[in-house]
Amino acid sequence: MRAEDGVVRKAHGIGLLSGGLDSALAALVVRDAGAQVTCLHFFTGFCVTGHNSRVGRKNRPIANHALQVAADIGIAVELIDISEEYLSVVMRPKHGYGANMNPCVDCRIFMLRRAKAYMEKVGADFVFTGEVVGQRRMTQTHAMCRLIAREAGLKNRLLRPLSAKFLDPTDVERAGLVDREKLCRIHGRGRKQQLELAAQYGVTGYMQPAGGCCFLTDESYSRKLRDLLRAQGVEELSMDDVYLLGVGRHFRLSPKLKVIVGRNEAENNFLNHYASDHVSARAMAFNGPAVIVMGEPDPCSYATIASLAARYCDGKQGSSVAVEFQRSGERWSVEATPAGEALLESLRI
């Protein structure tokens, strides 16, 4: 705390809240160390859990782990949509990609710059995160922690409370605005200390880390994203393209023509939301997936598209399946032989 004109007020920290355990613990530790806490949750469009919730919850509110965790621990959180701006980070990362299309270093710098702007807007004193030194090789080594803080414009004002005692004190620690003795000394990939801290605080409703939280770290998703960029270029990429990359089986028929085939009822429902804007297809006499055509089919393409729809319907064992196409209220049908494995593999992205 500090005195201004005889009035004592707490230091104010702005935290990044993902909905996972580490960021929730960081907020609680900072609050216990004497600071007022406000958290930000950034929506990028590439979050796996948010996407799965969106696809699986037709006509219901999308579940958000950050909101749930914030409510559980009594921390204020503001949701900020950065998806349109974030696309440029994904497409042109200064520090490159990880194993797939994940621009983790640039992602971190971008989010921290946004947090810094928010900090300055509300007159807060510092930014904090739930990062643990040594947990991730790409962004959480000592050297990368320093680089990220510097490029985000937060040198000496970025607090990592879970690993603070492995790092140099920040300005708010030196000034006594945050009690360094109440900060943590967690290091590495193990989760034992975090789980013990969670039990101490009674934190239970957090997002589990298994499986990853970002589509860009996934090999299959990244392959489909690279294919899309080759086909239509960076400038034409939209957030709808991003959402659709996480749904269904994708088949490339030509540089300008792709087919998406739903894998389950939830995906079929999701794809149907796009049916009015595209050519769509479905087997007529059998239960089968929703099929969306991205691009303008030529007359010869309809037979191939119909064979894909037939391959994944309940009539795939037959010699022929009638497939109905729709576009802008117009309907027509095509008889097709269900696609064989050779054709599937030649077209699969």
N, C-alpha and C positions, 0 to 999 in steps of 0.2 A: 504494500500500500504506500501511497505518497500523499503529502499534504499540499494543497493548493488553496491559498487564501484562507487557511485555517480549516479547510474541509478535507477530510481524509477519504480518498477513493481508491478502489482496487485498480491494479493494472488490468488491461483488457486484452485477451488473446483471441485470435481468430484461427480456428482449427479446421483441418480438412477431415470430414467424416465420411468414410466409405460405406459404413454399415457392417464392417468387419470388426473383429475383436480389438486389434491393436489401436485403431483410431478412437474407439470408444474408451479404452483404457487411458489413452493419452489425454482425452478431455477430462476424465475424472482425476487423473494425477495433477494436471495443471490447476484444476479447481481446488484441489486439496492443498496445492502449494501456494494458494493465496490470490489467484487471479479470477476475474470474471471471464466467462467462456462463452463465445458464440461460434457455432460451427457452420461450415458451408459444405453442401453436397453438390458436386458437379455432374450434370447429365451429359454424357458424351455421345450416346447412341450406340456404343460398342460394349455395354455392360451385359454380361451373360445372364445374370439373375434378373435384371430388369427386362431383358428381351424375353426370357422364358415366362416371366409373369405376364408380359403383354400378350404373348401368343396363347397362353393357356387359360386366360381369364376373360372370355368373351363377355361383353356387356357388364363387366365389373371393374371397380377401381384397380389400377395397377399397384401391386404390393411394392413397397419401397423399404428396404432394410434400414437405410439411414434414418428415415422418419421413425421407424419402429424402435430402433436402438435409442435415438434421441429422446423419445417419449419415455422409454424404460429408465434411462439414467438421469432424466430431468435436465437435459441440455437443450438450449435453443438452437435450431438449425434452419438454414435457408437453402432452398433448392434453386440452383442456377443452371439454366440450359445453355451449354457452350457448344452444342453439337455442330452448328454451322461453321463457327470459327475453328473448331477442333479438326475438321476435315483437312484444313490446310496444314496442320501439324502432322497429321498422319501421312499426307501425300508428300511432304517435303521436309523431313526431319533433318535438322542441322547435324545432329549427332548420330544419325543412322538408325537402323533397326536392330532388334534382338534376333532370336532364331527365326522368327516369322515376320509379320508386318507390324510388330510392336515397337513404337518409337518411345520407349520408356523414359529415357532421359529428357527428351523434348517435351513429353507429356507432363512430367513432373515440373519442369521449369514453367511451362505454360500455365498450369493450375496454380502454382505458387505466385506467378505474376498477377493472376486474377485475384488471388487472396490478398496480395499486397495492395492492390488497388482498392479492394473492399476495406482493408485495414485503414488505409488513409482516408477513405470516404467517411467512415464512422468515427475516426479519431482514436482507433485502438493502438496498442503499443507494440504488439509482436504477432507473428504467425507461428503456429505449431502443427506438427504432423504426428502420425503414429508410426513413423518409420523406425526400424530397428537396425542398427549398424551390423553389417555382416549377414543380414537375412537374405538379401538379393544381390547377386554379384554385379548386375548392370547398373543399379542406382544407389546401392546402400553400402558401398565401401567408404572408408574415411575420405579418400580423395574425391569420390563422386559427390559425397555429401557437401563438401566444400565448394566444388564446382557448381552444383545445382543452386546452392544458396547464393553464390556470387552472381550467376547469370540471371537469377530471378530478382536481383536487386535487394536481397534480404540478408546480406552478410551481417552477422552479429544480431540479427533480429528474427532468425528462424530457429525455433526451439524444437528439439526432438526429445520430449520428456522421458520416453522409455529407455533411451540410451544416453541421456544427458551427461552422465558421469564418465562416459567414454569420450566425450567431446569437450572442446573448449567452452567455457561459460559464455552465454550470450549477454547482450547489454542488460536485459531485464534481470538476469541472475546477478550480474555484477552490482547492479543498483539496488539489489535487495527487494525488487518488486515481485519476484518469484523465488520462493525458498528452495534453493538448490538441494538442500539436504532431504527434501521430500520427493525429489525426482529419482529416476530409476537408473539401474546399471545392467540393462539387458543387452545381450550380444548374441549374434549367430542365428541359426535356423531352428533351433529347438523351441518348443512352445511351453515347456514346463513352467517357466516363471510367469508367462502371461496367464496361463490357466490358474495358477495360484493367486495371482492378482485379481483375476475375474471372480474367483470364489470369495476373495476378501471383500470385493465390492458388490457381490451378488449379481453380476452381469451374466445373463443367460441367453438372451434373444438375439445374438449376433449372427451374421452370415458366416457360414463355414468356408474356409479357404480352399477345400478340396475341389479340383477341377478348374481352378482359375476363375477370375472374375472378368476378364477382358477377352473378347473374341479375337483380338489382334494377336494374341499369343497362341492361338489355335492354328495348327497346320492346315486343316481342311478349309477353314474360313479364309485364311490368308491366301490360299491357292485360288479360291473363288474371287477374292478381291483383286488379285493380280490379273486374273482373266478378264474381269470387268474393266479394269483400267486399260488393258491392251485393246479391248473392243471399243470403248467409247471415250477414253481419255479422262484426265483429271477434271477438266472444266465442266464436263457433263454429269459428273457424279452428284447424286442427290441423297438426302437422308432416307428416302423410300428405298433406294438401291441398297443402302446400308442395312436397313431392316430386313429386306428380302434375302440378303446373303445368308442370314442365319436360319432360313426356313427351307425345308424340302431338299429334294435331289435336284441338282442343276446339270443341264445338258446343253452343250454348245453345238448348234447346227451349222452356224456360219459366223463370220466375224461380227455380224450385226443381228444375229438371231439366237436367242437362248430360251430354253424351256425349263420351268420350275414345276416339279411334281410333288405334291404334298405327301407326307409320310404317316400322318395320323389325323384324327378328327380335329384336334386343336390347330394344326397347321393348315388343314383344309379350310377351316373357318377363317383363319387369318388371310389366306390367299384369296378367298372369296371377296374380301374387302377391296381387292384390286381388280376384280373381274370386269368392272364397268369401264376401266381405262385401257384394257388389253383384250386381245383375243383369248378366250378361255375354252377349255375342253373338259369333257367328262364322259365316261362310258354310259351308254343309254340304258342297257338292260341289266347291269350289274352294279353292285356297290364298288366304288372306286375313288381315287384321289381327285382333288381339284388340280387342274393343270392351267398354268398361266404362261402365256407366250410373250416374251420380252423382245420387242422388235417387230418388223413388218414381214410376215411370212410371204414367200412366193408360192404359186400354185403347187409346185412340186413338194414343198415342205409339209403340207398338211398330212400327207400319208405317213411321214416319219413321226410327226407330232401325235397323230392318232395311234400309231403303234406303241408309242411310249405310254399313252394313257391306257391302252389295252393291256400292256404288260403288267401294270400294277393294280388292275381291277380283279374282281373275283372270277371273271371269265377268262383269265389268262391261259388256262389249259386248252381252250378251244382254238379252232383254226381261224376264226374271224370274230371280231367284235365291232359293233356299231358305236361310233364315237360322235357325240354331238358337239359342235362348235358354236360359240356365241360371240357376237360383237355388235355393240351399239343396238341391241334389240333384234338383230338379224340372227337366225339360226339355220344351220345346215348340218348334215351328217356325212361321215366318211366311214366306210368299212375298212378295217385294218387287221392284219395279222399281228399278234402280240410280239413286241421286239424281243429278239434273242440276246444272249449274253454278249456276243461279239459286237452287235450294234450298240448295246448299252455302254460297253467299255470304250468304244471308239468315240462316243459323244460325251461321256461323263466328265465333268470338270473336277 
